[in-house]
Amino acid sequence: MPGVQELIVIFLIVVVLFGASRLPQLGRGLGEGISNFKKGLKSAEDGESNSDARPENEKAKG
C-alpha cells in the first residue's frame, strides 16, 4: 500500500500530465467506468448475457 508521500507524488504527476481543469472529467469517467464494470459483473453473476444488457437502440443497429 502506497504511503502518503507516494500518493502526493502520483497526484502531482497526474496534475502535470492532464492539467488541473481536466481532473474532474477524469474522475467522473473513471467512476462511470468502475460503475459499468460492476454492473457487468453483477449481470454475469445473474446469468444474463452481455448482448441482453445493450440498450434497445443498439440492438436494432446490429
N, C-alpha and C positions, 0 to 999 in steps of 0.2 A: 504494500500500500504506500503510495507516494506521500511524503510529508508536506508540510505547509510550504516550505521553500520550493520544492519541486512543482507544486501546483501553481505558485506565483510565477515561476519561470515559464511554465506551459501557457498560462494565461497571457503573459506578456508577448510570447511568440505568436499566439493566435491574434492578439490585437495588432501586432506589427504586420502580419500576413494579410489579414482581412480588413482591418480598419475598425474603429470603434462603432461607426454607424451601421456596419453590417452584422455586428454581433447579435442583435435581437432577431434578425432574419435567420441567421444560422441556428440559433437556439430554437426558434419556432419550427424550422424544418427538421431539426434533429428530434424534437419532441413528437412531431407528427409521424416521423419515420418509425420511432420506437412504438408509438401507439398502433400504427398499422401492422407492425411486426407482431405485437401481442395479439391483435385481433386475428391475424393469420394463424398463429399458434393455437388460439382457442378454437377457431373453426376447424382446424385439422384434428384437434382432440375430440371435437364433437362429431367427426366423421364426414364433414362436408368437404366437397371437392373445391379446388380453387376456382374452377370455372363458374360455380354457383355463386361465388362471392362477388363477381363482377356486376356493376350496375346494368340496368336494362338497356340503356343506350349503347353500351359497349358490346352487349350480346348481339344486338342487331347488326353491328358492323362486322362481326366475324370473329 
